[in-house]
Amino acid sequence: MFLADRRAPTSGARTPAAGDICPLTRRGRLSYPRAEYLFKTATAKLDPHRQGWTLHQLRHSALQHLAQAGRTAPELQAKSRHQHLASLGRYVRLGEEASARITAEADPAQLRRPR
């Protein structure tokens, strides 16, 4: 969880929910826009376009790495909470090496047992 620099208010209209406060430090959880701003700022030097990456891009990069590590589509769907498997296809691109491995594993000649 990304935490704010300051402690969360304990009373008033801006008091966060109990689940949004770290029990050890009493600091509040960062809002999504603030977390994304900090992430984009931190990654701007690494990004070829110098704009920094979004949390959405980070999420789908993680899915791509999991797919390349051999995780199944239902596992990826559970992790990403996508409603439909088809929606994972636009984010998960396996690359030539993974595609070649999958093809080789499904090759009927490889599946036959030598006698």
Number of C-alpha atoms within 10 A of each C-alpha: 10 13 18 17 10 10 14 20 14 13 8 7 7 9 13 15 11 11 9 17 22 17 10 6 11 17 18 24 21 16 13 11 10 13 18 17 15 14 16 19 15 13 15 14 12 12 12 9 9 12 13 19 19 16 17 10 11 12 12 16 15 16 22 19 14 18 18 17 11 11 13 12 16 13 13 19 17 12 12 14 12 13 10 10 13 10 11 19 11 8 13 19 16 18 10 9 10 15 13 12 11 13 11 13 12 11 11 9 10 10 10 8 6 6 3
